[in-house]
C-alpha cells in the first residue's frame, strides 16, 4: 500500500453548546493528523441542513480549523460554503448538481459526492470532476439513516480503477476501521466514532492514526 489513509472528521449532527464543542474539537485535533472537518448540522427533521446553526458554528470555527492546515467542508449547502469561506462542500445525490456546487465554491473549491454503494454513481461523479467520492454505509450508523450498505471490496475496485480519492463512511469506529483501511479507503469519515469514544476525542484520533500508520 503506497498511500496513507487519513481521518475525515464530521461534526455531531447537533451542537447545542458551542463553547463545549470547541473544547471537544480542540481535544480531537490535538490527538493527531486530521485531513478535514465537515460541518454537518441537521434540523429537527434530521434531514435538512440547519442553516442558522451552520452559520453560527462556521463563523466560530472555520478560520481556527483552517489555520491548522485542515480543510473545512460544509454538508449539502454549497451556498453556505461560499458564504462562510469554507474550503468546499459535500453533496448527496439529491442536494444539487455537481456543476451548481462547483459554481458556488469556485474552481479551487472542493466538491465531494456521496455515491452510496454504486459504482455507476461514482464513475459519473469522477467524470464530472469530483474531488472525491464517498462510499457507504459500511457499518450501521446512529448519525443518519443509511439507504445503502457498502462492502469493502468497492474501495479496492475504485483504487484499481481511478485516481480520485475515495472516502469510506458510515458507522466507522476504531474497532472496525481496519477492514476499510486495508481495502483501500483514502479517508475515513467519522463522527460518533470520535465524539463518543469512551476515552475521549483525542484518544480516538490518536488510535485511528495508529491504524493508518500500520497500513501505510
Secondary structure, 3 states (H helix, E strand, C coil): CCCCCEEEEECCCCCCCHHHHHHHHHHHHCCCCCCEEEECCECCCCCCECHHHHHHHHHHHHHHHHCCCCEEEEECCHHHHHHHCCCEEEECCCCCCHHHHHHHHCCCCEEEEECCCCHHHHHHHHHHCCCEEEEECCCCCCCCCCCCCCCCHHHHHHHHHCCCEEEEECCCCHHHCHHHHHHCCCEEEECHHHHCCCCCHHHHHHHHHHHHHHCC
